[in-house]
Amino acid sequence: MPNPTITNSSYAGEFAGKYLGAALLSASTLDAGAVTILPNIKYKAAMKVGTFSNLVRSADCDFDATTSGLTLTEKVLTPSELQVNLQICRKELHSDWEAAQMGFSAFDELPPLFSDYVISRVAAEVANATETSIWSGAAGEGSFDGFATLMAADSTVVDVAKATVSAANVIAQLGRIVDAASASVLGKEDLTLYISNNIARAYIRALGGFGTSGLGGNGVDSKGTTWYNGGELSFEGINIFVAQGLADNNAVLAQKSNLFFGTGLLDDRNEVKVIDMADLDGSQNVRVVMRYTAGVQTGIGSDIVLYS
């Protein structure tokens, strides 16, 4: 099979929105709809956060607006501008792409064009980076302030000091998080306990029994450590979401409707380019360029518990 040819003019972003949508929204948190997504933010989105005071009073014949009040504060979600500038040799990916075209691949659906294949590989890495930034990112090179960073800086967020979580103490630690939550959010349909990978593994192991957490010797359904088959998890009626981007021993308790991810998928600044350098400098290099925006913001801090 001859070497793959991209085109002399190069792929120049006609479907940039689709590729960037795949790259960003395939981050596991966004793909699962675990937070509220605000697309098409041109520059920034201002969110009004309102707090009522003395809303209900004893009835009489008068109208007195001075006894009740609404305090509005503003939070701004400003997606950061990010980019990918990558140069690779076609030979590095040619063998994989060629195998896919000949049917010798474990993947059933791979882009038939080499340019699409390159973009799909890069997009997967962008999705991983986005997932990490959403939860643990800090403003700087190639990242933006994630939820953990924003919550740590918000004095209204309820903080619970973390411990090193294990199967022996995970039930107690998750209980501490729930106990710290505002009574106003407990029982809300979209209330979610976002936990790191290591906390999830400890919880699954604890529910398998053979521990001292009051679960009995055989765990859930008397199945021991074989009880879990990859399904959904919950704790005291609260849905659990395993946030891949959370650092070990970190967790967040919040409503999905109180956590926001913003991007500008249809923004003019978004672009995807694959540039074949063969006709420009005679090399076998391919350059990949992606530009996009992404960022997160929280709503009402007092309704959030940060275990960190």
C-alpha positions as CSV (number, residue, x, y, z in Angstrom):
1,M,0.0,0.0,0.0
2,P,1.4,3.4,-0.9
3,N,2.1,6.0,1.7
4,P,-1.0,7.9,2.8
5,T,-1.6,11.3,1.1
6,I,-3.5,13.9,2.9
7,T,-3.9,16.4,0.1
8,N,-1.8,19.2,-1.3
9,S,-4.1,21.9,0.1
10,S,-4.3,20.1,3.5
11,Y,-7.3,19.6,5.7
12,A,-8.2,23.1,7.0
13,G,-11.0,22.9,9.4
14,E,-14.2,22.6,7.5
15,F,-15.6,20.2,10.2
16,A,-13.7,21.9,13.1
17,G,-16.8,22.1,15.2
18,K,-17.4,18.4,14.9
19,Y,-13.9,17.3,15.7
20,L,-13.6,19.7,18.6
21,G,-17.0,18.7,19.8
22,A,-15.8,15.1,19.9
23,A,-12.5,16.0,21.5
24,L,-14.1,18.0,24.3
25,L,-17.4,16.3,24.9
26,S,-15.9,12.8,24.9
27,A,-14.2,13.7,28.2
28,S,-15.9,11.3,30.5
29,T,-17.5,13.9,32.8
30,L,-19.0,15.8,29.8
31,D,-19.9,12.7,27.9
32,A,-21.9,11.4,30.9
33,G,-23.6,14.8,31.4
34,A,-22.3,14.8,34.9
35,V,-22.2,18.6,35.0
36,T,-24.1,21.4,33.2
37,I,-22.7,22.2,29.8
38,L,-22.8,25.8,28.5
39,P,-21.9,25.7,24.8
40,N,-21.2,28.6,22.4
41,I,-19.8,31.1,24.8
42,K,-18.3,33.8,22.6
43,Y,-16.1,35.4,25.3
44,K,-17.6,35.0,28.8
45,A,-20.8,34.0,30.5
46,A,-22.0,35.9,33.6
47,M,-24.2,33.8,35.9
48,K,-26.4,35.5,38.5
49,V,-26.5,33.8,41.9
50,G,-29.5,34.9,44.0
51,T,-30.1,34.5,47.8
52,F,-33.5,35.3,49.3
53,S,-33.9,36.6,52.8
54,N,-37.1,36.7,55.0
55,L,-39.1,35.6,52.0
56,V,-42.1,34.3,54.0
57,R,-43.7,36.4,56.8
58,S,-47.0,36.5,58.7
59,A,-50.0,37.6,56.7
60,D,-51.6,41.0,57.1
61,C,-53.5,43.4,54.9
62,D,-50.4,45.4,53.8
63,F,-47.7,45.0,51.1
64,D,-44.3,45.5,52.6
65,A,-41.4,44.8,50.3
66,T,-38.8,46.0,52.9
67,T,-39.1,42.8,55.0
68,S,-38.0,40.5,52.2
69,G,-35.0,40.8,50.0
70,L,-33.0,39.3,47.1
71,T,-29.2,39.5,47.1
72,L,-27.7,38.9,43.7
73,T,-24.0,38.1,43.2
74,E,-22.3,37.4,39.9
75,K,-20.0,34.6,38.8
76,V,-18.2,34.7,35.5
77,L,-17.3,31.7,33.4
78,T,-14.5,32.7,31.0
79,P,-13.3,29.8,28.9
80,S,-9.5,29.7,28.4
81,E,-8.1,29.7,24.9
82,L,-6.1,26.5,24.3
83,Q,-4.3,25.0,21.4
84,V,-2.5,21.9,20.0
85,N,0.6,22.4,17.9
86,L,1.9,19.0,17.0
87,Q,4.4,17.7,14.4
88,I,4.7,14.0,13.7
89,C,6.2,11.9,11.0
90,R,3.7,10.1,8.9
91,K,5.7,6.8,9.3
92,E,4.9,6.8,13.1
93,L,1.2,6.4,12.4
94,H,1.3,4.8,9.0
95,S,1.5,1.2,10.2
96,D,-1.4,1.5,12.5
97,W,-3.6,3.3,9.9
98,E,-2.6,0.8,7.2
99,A,-3.4,-2.2,9.5
100,A,-6.9,-0.6,10.1
101,Q,-7.5,-0.3,6.4
102,M,-6.5,-4.0,5.8
103,G,-8.8,-5.2,8.6
104,F,-6.0,-6.2,11.0
105,S,-7.2,-3.9,13.8
106,A,-9.1,-4.5,17.1
107,F,-11.1,-1.3,16.3
108,D,-14.1,-1.6,14.1
109,E,-14.5,2.0,13.1
110,L,-11.5,4.1,12.2
111,P,-11.6,7.1,9.9
112,P,-10.9,5.9,6.3
113,L,-8.8,9.0,5.5
114,F,-5.3,9.4,7.1
115,S,-6.1,13.0,8.0
116,D,-9.2,12.0,9.9
117,Y,-7.2,9.2,11.6
118,V,-4.5,11.7,12.8
119,I,-7.2,14.1,14.1
120,S,-9.0,11.3,16.0
121,R,-5.8,10.3,17.8
122,V,-5.1,13.8,18.8
123,A,-8.7,14.4,19.8
124,A,-8.5,11.5,22.2
125,E,-5.5,13.1,24.0
126,V,-7.4,16.5,24.1
127,A,-10.3,14.8,25.8
128,N,-8.0,13.3,28.4
129,A,-6.4,16.6,29.1
130,T,-9.8,18.3,29.3
131,E,-11.1,15.8,31.8
132,T,-8.1,16.4,34.1
133,S,-8.4,20.2,33.8
134,I,-12.1,20.1,34.6
135,W,-11.5,18.7,38.0
136,S,-7.9,19.3,39.0
137,G,-6.6,21.9,36.6
138,A,-4.8,25.1,37.7
139,A,-4.5,28.1,35.4
140,G,-1.3,28.0,33.5
141,E,0.2,26.4,30.4
142,G,-2.3,24.1,28.7
143,S,-4.9,24.2,31.5
144,F,-7.5,26.2,33.3
145,D,-8.7,26.4,36.9
146,G,-10.7,23.2,37.6
147,F,-13.5,22.7,40.1
148,A,-11.2,21.7,42.9
149,T,-9.1,24.8,42.5
150,L,-12.1,27.1,42.3
151,M,-13.8,25.5,45.3
152,A,-10.6,25.7,47.4
153,A,-10.5,29.4,46.8
154,D,-14.2,29.9,47.6
155,S,-14.8,30.6,51.3
156,T,-18.4,29.7,51.0
157,V,-17.7,26.1,50.0
158,V,-17.9,23.6,52.8
159,D,-14.5,22.1,53.3
160,V,-13.9,18.6,54.8
161,A,-10.3,17.6,55.5
162,K,-9.4,14.5,53.5
163,A,-7.7,11.3,54.7
164,T,-5.9,8.6,52.8
165,V,-8.9,6.5,51.8
166,S,-8.9,2.7,52.0
167,A,-11.5,-0.1,52.1
168,A,-11.4,0.0,55.9
169,N,-12.3,3.7,56.2
170,V,-14.1,4.6,53.0
171,I,-17.6,4.3,54.4
172,A,-16.8,6.6,57.3
173,Q,-15.1,9.1,55.0
174,L,-18.0,9.3,52.6
175,G,-20.3,9.7,55.6
176,R,-18.3,12.7,56.7
177,I,-18.9,14.3,53.3
178,V,-22.6,13.7,53.4
179,D,-22.9,14.9,57.0
180,A,-21.3,18.2,56.1
181,A,-23.8,18.9,53.3
182,S,-26.4,21.6,53.6
183,A,-29.8,20.1,54.5
184,S,-31.3,22.1,51.6
185,V,-29.4,20.0,49.0
186,L,-29.9,16.5,50.5
187,G,-32.6,14.7,48.7
188,K,-32.3,16.8,45.5
189,E,-32.6,14.6,42.4
190,D,-29.4,15.8,40.8
191,L,-27.2,15.7,43.9
192,T,-24.1,13.7,43.0
193,L,-21.1,12.5,44.9
194,Y,-18.1,12.9,42.6
195,I,-15.2,10.7,43.8
196,S,-11.7,9.9,42.6
197,N,-10.7,6.5,41.1
198,N,-9.0,5.3,44.3
199,I,-12.0,6.1,46.5
200,A,-14.2,4.3,44.0
201,R,-12.0,1.2,44.2
202,A,-12.0,1.3,48.0
203,Y,-15.7,1.6,48.1
204,I,-16.3,-1.3,45.7
205,R,-13.9,-3.4,47.8
206,A,-15.6,-2.4,51.0
207,L,-19.0,-3.4,49.7
208,G,-17.6,-6.8,48.8
209,G,-17.4,-7.5,52.6
210,F,-14.6,-9.2,54.4
211,G,-14.1,-5.9,56.3
212,T,-15.1,-4.2,59.5
213,S,-17.7,-1.8,58.1
214,G,-20.7,-3.7,59.2
215,L,-21.3,-5.2,55.8
216,G,-21.0,-8.8,56.8
217,G,-18.5,-11.4,55.6
218,N,-20.0,-11.8,52.2
219,G,-20.8,-8.2,51.2
220,V,-23.5,-7.1,48.8
221,D,-26.0,-9.9,47.8
222,S,-23.6,-12.3,49.5
223,K,-21.4,-12.2,46.4
224,G,-18.2,-11.2,48.1
225,T,-15.7,-9.3,45.9
226,T,-17.5,-10.5,42.7
227,W,-20.6,-8.4,43.4
228,Y,-19.6,-5.4,41.2
229,N,-20.0,-5.7,37.4
230,G,-19.4,-2.1,36.4
231,G,-22.8,-0.7,37.1
232,E,-23.9,2.5,38.9
233,L,-22.8,3.2,42.5
234,S,-24.7,5.1,45.2
235,F,-24.1,6.0,48.8
236,E,-27.1,6.6,51.2
237,G,-29.3,7.2,48.2
238,I,-26.9,9.7,46.5
239,N,-25.7,8.9,43.1
240,I,-21.9,8.4,42.7
241,F,-20.0,9.5,39.7
242,V,-16.3,8.5,39.3
243,A,-14.6,11.7,38.1
244,Q,-11.5,10.5,36.2
245,G,-9.9,13.9,36.6
246,L,-10.1,14.1,40.3
247,A,-6.8,13.6,42.2
248,D,-6.5,10.6,44.6
249,N,-8.4,11.0,47.9
250,N,-10.5,13.9,46.6
251,A,-14.2,14.1,46.3
252,V,-17.0,16.7,45.7
253,L,-20.6,16.6,46.7
254,A,-22.7,18.9,44.6
255,Q,-25.8,19.2,42.3
256,K,-25.1,18.7,38.6
257,S,-27.0,22.0,38.1
258,N,-24.5,23.8,40.3
259,L,-21.4,22.9,38.3
260,F,-20.8,24.4,34.9
261,F,-18.5,23.7,31.9
262,G,-18.3,26.3,29.2
263,T,-16.9,26.2,25.7
264,G,-17.2,28.0,22.4
265,L,-17.6,25.1,20.0
266,L,-19.1,27.3,17.3
267,D,-16.8,30.2,18.1
268,D,-14.8,31.6,15.2
269,R,-11.6,30.9,17.2
270,N,-12.1,27.2,16.9
271,E,-10.2,25.4,14.2
272,V,-8.6,22.1,13.2
273,K,-5.9,21.8,10.6
274,V,-3.8,18.9,9.3
275,I,-1.0,20.3,7.2
276,D,1.1,17.9,5.0
277,M,4.6,19.4,4.9
278,A,5.7,17.2,2.0
279,D,5.1,19.8,-0.7
280,L,6.4,22.6,1.5
281,D,9.8,21.3,2.7
282,G,10.0,17.8,1.3
283,S,9.7,16.1,4.7
284,Q,7.4,13.3,5.9
285,N,6.1,15.5,8.7
286,V,2.5,16.3,9.3
287,R,1.5,19.2,11.5
288,V,-1.7,19.2,13.5
289,V,-3.3,22.4,14.8
290,M,-6.3,22.7,17.1
291,R,-7.6,25.8,18.8
292,Y,-10.5,25.8,21.1
293,T,-11.8,27.2,24.4
294,A,-12.8,25.5,27.7
295,G,-13.4,26.4,31.3
296,V,-15.5,25.7,34.4
297,Q,-17.3,27.6,37.1
298,T,-19.4,26.8,40.2
299,G,-22.7,28.2,41.2
300,I,-23.7,28.5,44.9
301,G,-20.6,27.6,47.0
302,S,-22.5,26.9,50.2
303,D,-24.3,24.1,48.5
304,I,-21.0,22.3,47.7
305,V,-18.8,20.1,49.9
306,L,-15.2,19.7,48.9
307,Y,-13.2,16.8,50.3
308,S,-9.7,17.8,49.8
